[in-house]
Amino acid sequence: MKKTVISTTAAPAAIGPYSQAVRAGGMLYCSGQLGLDPASGELVAGGVEAEARRVLDNLQAVLAAAGGGLDDVVRTTIYLVDLADFARVNAIYGEYFTAPHPSRATVGVAALPKGGRIEIDAVAVAAVAAVAAVAAVAE
C-alpha cells in the first residue's frame, strides 16, 4: 500500500520523528495536534479554551493540506491533562464539528509535550479528489 506524507507550514512542525499526517488506503491519519502557534512553535496563551481552538485550527490546516476538512473526519481522540476541562473543550469541539459527528474518545493523561493541556488526533476519509490526484501522479 502506498503511503503519502502530508505536511503544511500552516500547522506546527512535528516535534519528533513523525509526520503531521499520512494518507494510506483511502484514509488520512492525522498525528496529534497541540495548541502550538505554527509560526513560533510555542503554546498559545489563554488556557485550555485557547489551546483547544488552536488545536482544532491546526488540525483543520493539516486536513486542508490533504485536500479535505473536518467533515471528512471519522474518528478523533482527545487527550486532556485535566478531565475537569472536558465540558469547556466539548463546547469548543462542538463549534468545529457538525453532524454527523465523528466517533470520539477522550482520555485523561498525566502530561503532554511542551506543557500542553489538550491534544487531539484524527482519522479521516481521504478526500476523493485528493486521492485521485495522488493516483494520477503515481501512474
MOZISUL-V604865 format. One record per backbone hydrogen bond with DSSP energy under -1.0 kcal/mol. CO is the residue of the C=O (numbers start at 1). NH is the residue of the N-H. If there is no record, write none. Layout:
co: (CO CO)
nh: (NH NH)
This chain:
co: (4 6 16 20 21 22 23 24 26 27 28 29 30 33 34 35 37 42 47 48 49 50 51 52 53 54 55 56 57 58 59 60 61 62 63 64 69 70 72 74 75 76 77 78 79 80 82 83 85 86 87 88 89 90 92 93 103 105 107 112 113 117 119 120 121 122 123 123 124 127 128 129 130 131 132 133 134 135)
nh: (23 21 18 31 6 29 4 27 126 24 124 22 122 120 36 44 41 37 51 52 53 54 55 56 57 58 59 60 61 62 63 64 65 66 68 67 72 73 125 103 123 105 121 107 119 109 85 86 89 90 91 92 93 94 95 97 76 78 80 115 116 81 79 33 77 30 74 75 28 131 132 133 134 135 136 137 138 139)
